[in-house]
Amino acid sequence: MLTRNYTASTLAKWFNSFPHYNLQFLKINNTFSPDEVDYQESLGFWAAVPVVWLTLTLFFFLVYFCARCCSNGTARKHKASCLRWTIGILSLIALTGVAIGLYGNVEADGAAHDFADAAENANKTIMEVETQVHAMNNDLNGTVTPLLDHLSGVVKNIPLAERFINNTIAEVKSLTKELSSIPFGTDDGVDLQLVADDTRFYEYYRFMGATLLLVLQIVVGLVALCGVGRGSRCLLIFMTWLAFLCLLVCFGGGAVYLAVGVGAGDFCVGPSTYIKDQVKDSVIPKGVLEYYINCYPMSVNPFSQTISQGRRRISEAQGFLQELGGLTANHTGAKDIIVQVGKKLNETETSVDDLAALVQCATLHKEYVDALNAVCYDALEGLSYMLVSSLAVGLLFTVSMVLASLAWQRLGRRKQYIEIDEEDPFLPPGVTSPHMGRTPQGPLLQPGARRGQWDHYLRYGDRGEREHLLRDNRTPPPSYTYAVGYQGTNPKQSHQ
């Protein structure tokens, strides 16, 4: 009997190697025992690590942005091209990390469905055994025993016939009692079909929730790329606000993933020990449970004796029935009843052979190993990808928020151009330079440049012309007022 046994993965052993401390910072055993308070505290200890990091990050941002607000406008502005390139590269790396998280999410989802399928297949095998036993008991109690009782009344005048009938009935009752001793389908046991259904139900919402959170991280990365690509301050500010929300999601998810990973690693190192401790002996005897969990090549089927005794009971009942047939050879009514009873006993013998194949450990052990592999290999691997993705993306968003706050102050507003009359005699010299844009109606003067050029001319221009302009500036016409930078006047207003 060749079987595939479970072995703990390297990843499970790595998570299990994490030191376990309770809230009193006392080291405890790393054996999986979720019912104990100290073990729960040890998982909470590791969940608190990302939470503490998040708290320190938020405190850093509080101090940092307060300092930036206090120093607003005092720092020299430099070109933001280097910052924009850095933010873009970090955003691309963050999107790669999100892709890893999406892969891990899909991997964990597939593992959950594999676990549900294994539990469902094991439940089908158990139900087949239960159905087979019930069918045989119903045939023996509902058909064979009444026929033998009826036969007893038919052949009561034949010597020794009643004794053979009573012996056959005793064998049938013993067979029924022995088949009922097979501990499958007990009311106190775990309903594996319910476990499979609950797993699929909760996994659907977990998968959708994790996917939406990962999509939010993708949106943050795309907004950052658009912001640095267009040089938009608004997009960078919006990206910073979204990244702040993603920090809560990333480090909060990292706390959950880390705690679950440590707990899963502890379970996957020795799953059989925990399962044996949890299953009550009144539900499934320890010997039966170990037989299906281990399924060693030299393991002895705990039901082999029951199956052998059942076959022997059927063989003895068939022997008594043959003796009874010889005594009632000339009795037509008895002969028909004996044929019907013999046919049912032959069907029961075939069912016992099928039952012997069903209770072999190979089928249930395969489903047990498949379920463990789904949890301890695929699910744990997917969980690890999601853990690395959450923490890495959180750190990248932290750096991106700092750089974005520096970049949006270095990015100037878009320059607006104002249409002026190029032939206006009251414009200062130089404002109609080649640097000015033009429209079909005339040149466009940059608001930031017109006042600077005017001041420059007043300071360094020809003295005579400067005094003339200063003298004329006392009562400037409307178009001249607009040219030197005063707001509120239509540039196309006619000269008075």
ABEGO torsion letter per residue (X at the ends): XBBBBBBBBAAAAAAAABBBBBAAGBBBBABBBAABAAAAAAAAAAAAAAAAAAAAAAAAAAAAAAAAAAABGABBBBBAAAAAAAAAAAAAAAAAAAAAAAAAAAAAAAAAAAAAAAAAAAAAAAAAAAAAAAAAAAAAAAAAAAAAAAAAAAAAABBGAAAAAAAAAAAAAAAAAAAAABBBGBAABBBAAAAAAAAAAAAAAAAAAAAAAAAAAAAAAAAAAAAAAAGBAAAAAAAAAAAAAAAAAAAAAAAAAAAAAAAAAAAAABAAAAAAAABBAAABBAAAAAAAAAGBAABBBAAAAAAAAAAAAAAAAAAAAAAAAAAAAABAAAAAAAAAAAAAAAAAAAAAAAAAAAABAAAAAAAAAAAAAAAAAAAAAAAAAAAAAAAAAAAAAAAAAAAAAAAAAABBBBBBBBBBBAABAABBBGAABAABBBBAAEBBBBAAAAAAAAAAAAAABBAAAAAAAAAAAABBBAAAAAAAGBBGBBAABBBX
